[in-house]
Amino acid sequence: MPLFGRLNRSGRDQAAPPPPPAAEVSSHEFALKLSYSAKSSEGVRLKAGPGLAQRLRSMLAGYAQGETELVEPLPIAFEHATPYIARMPGSGQWLQYHHKRSPATRHALVVLESVDAVDPIYETLVCGLLSGETDTAGYPEYNAIVGGVVSHFDEITGDLIVRAVVGWGGKGVRGDTDRTAAGVLAGLFNNIAGDTHAVGTVPLDRPMPTPGSGGKACSHCGFSSGLERAFYCPKCGMRMARG
């Protein structure tokens, strides 16, 4: 018997009849649903003092899993940087500026910037992995919680306004992540309010900088945010020189 088909009376190979057309076949379905969420507390007013960076890092004590990272405001040259891959050249700027950061920090920036929970032009973020697991490459899982504290300098008084922020997301089902995130947010807020330089809470009033035609570079640290109305440097907090 031939391997395929069968022999007819003339001895020639005859192909087997094709199967009838199927009305429905067994299939595998594929889908990708991305969802990001974040929570932010009200702000706490702190009097400026020495060791600001270390004080901000200490506010993650008890919650940070591993190293934390300080993300300063973007310089004016990267004002259009964005984590959205479809927005070129902004996404290229974003990758260029953040490519050396840890996977947890990059994930946190994607989540928090995507939902507008932080202003990368005007605010300083100290962040890390706060709850959950990471994959083999070090990136937080979809239900892991990332974030930390966000700060900016009050333009009128020069005080530091600090708030807690947490975020999570990616693909998958959320489960109890929202409830866990609320608990982490409360803990971070208590750490901020417990700072020895804290003088009270303020309503959540995100800074609304108005981009100008260039602004002035800080004479103390050289940072240039391009914000005409900034009286205090977004990076070091020193008063900007005015002509």
N, C-alpha and C positions, 0 to 999 in steps of 0.2 A: 504494500500500500504506500503511495507517495506521501511525503511529509505534509504537503498541502493539497487540498482538493481530493478528487477521486478519479479513477480511470473510467472513461466512457467506453462504449462498445468498440470504438475504433482504436482503443489503447491510448488515446491522448488524455492528458491531464485536464480535468474539468474543475473550474473554481467553485468553491462552496457558495451558495446563495448568501447575499449580505443580510445582516440582521434587520428586522423591521425598525423604522425610525422610532426613537424613544420620545415619548411625550414628556418625561421627567427623568432626570438623572440624579444620582447621589452626588452631592457637592459639599465643599467646605467653604464657609463664609469668612471673610476677613474684613475687619474694620478697625480704625484707629480714632479714638476720641480723646482729645486733650482738654483738660480743664485745670485752670489755676485759681487759687483762692488765697486771700490774705486777710489778716486782722491787724488793726493798729490801735494803740491806746491813746489817751489824751496825753498832752505834753507835760513835762515837769521842768520848771525854770531852775537853772543852776547858775550860781555865780561862777564866773570864769576864774580859774586858778591853775596852778602848775600841774603837770602830769595829766593833761586832759585825755590823751590817747589811752594811757593805762587805766584811768578811771572808767572810761567807756568800756574797755575790755572786761574790767572787773564786774560790770553789771550783768554779764552773762554767766557769772559763777553759779554753779549748781545746775546749769542747763546745757552749756556747751559740751558737746561730745567731740573731743579732739581740739585741734587748733582753731582759733578764731582769726579773722582777717579784717584789716582796716581798709575800707574802700573810700577814698577821698573824692570830692566833686570832680567831674570831668573838666579838663581844661577847654578853653574856647575852641581849640583846633578839633576837638571831638564832640562838638555840641550836637551833631546829627547822628551820633552813634546810637544804634538800636539793636536789640537782640532778635528782631524779626528778620529771618533769613531772606525773605522776599524783597526787603527794602534795601536795595543797593543804591549808593555805596555805604549807607549807614551801618548795615550789618558787617561789612568789611572793617569799618572803623572800630566797631564794638569788639570784634574778634582780635583785631590788632592790639587794642588797649588792654583787654582782659585775658589774653591767651596764656599768661604765666600764672594766673590765679588757680587755686585748688578747684577740683571738680565740685565740691560742695558750695564754694563761693559763687562759681559761675552759675550753678543751678539756682541758687538763691537770687542772684541778679536777674536771671531770666524770669523767674516767677514774680518777683516784686516789681520789676519794671513793666512786665506785661500787663499787670492789673493796676498800674499807676499808684502803687503803694509807697514808692519812694521817688524823689526827684533827683536823678543822677547828676544834674547840673548844679544843684544848690545844696544838697544834703550829704553828710558823711554817714556811712553805714559801717557798723562793726557787726559782722555776721559769722555764722557757722552752722553746723548741724546741731539741732536742739533736741530732736527725738526721732527714733526710727533707725532703719538700716540703710546701708549703701550696697550697690552692686559691686561686682568684681573690679570695675574701673574706678570705683570711688564716688560715683554719682548717687545721690539720695534716691531711694525708691519713691513711687508716686505718693505713698501715704506718710512719708517722712516729713518732719517739720523743720524748716530752716528759717533763719532770720536772726534778729538780735535787737540792737538799738540804733536809732536814726537821730541825727542831731543837726542843728543849724544855729547860727548866731542871730539873735534878735537885732534888727537893724537900728532900733532906737536906743536900747540900753546896753547892748553888747553882751547880754546874758546868753547862756547856752540853753536852747530849748531841746530837750531829749524826750523821745517817745519810744515805746517798744513796738516791734512789728514782727509778725510771724507769717509764713507762707508755706504752701504745699501744693502739690498737683503733678500732673502728667497724665498717664493713661491708667485706667483701672477704677475700681469702685472706692469711694471715699471711706465708707464705714464710720468709725468713731473719731476720725481725724479732727473734725471740727471741734468736738468736745475737748479732745486732748490739747488742741491748739489754744483754746480759750484758757485752759489751766496754765499752759506755758506762758501765755501773754500776761496773765495776772502775776505770775512769779517774776517775770522780767520787770514789770511796772513797779512792783514792790522793791526790787533791787535799785531801780532808778530813784524812787522816792526816798529810799534810805540813804542816799548819798549825803555826806556831811555838808555839801554846799547847796543842797536843795532848799528852795525858799517857797515852794508852792506849786500847784498845778495850774495849767492854762488850757483853754479849749483847744481841740485839735484844729489848728489853723495853719495849714501848709503854706510855706512861703510862696509868693507868686511873683517871681522876678520877671522884670521886663527886659528882654534882650535889647541892648543898645547897639551902637555902631562900633563898639570896640571896648569901652570901659577903660579902666586903669589897672595895671598890674600892681599887686601888693608890693609895697616897698620893703616888707619884712621877709616874705618867703618867695616872692616872685610869681605867685599864682595869678593867672589872669582868667577870670570867668566871663569877661565880656558883658557884665551886668552894670549898666549905668547907675542904677539906684542903690547899689550895695555900699553901705557905709562901713561894714565890717567884712573882712576877708572870709569867704566861705570855708577856706582851708585852715587858716591858723587863728582866725578870730580877731586879729589886730585891726585897728581902724585904718581904712583905706586913705591914702594921701589924696587930697583934693587940690586941683589947681585953681 
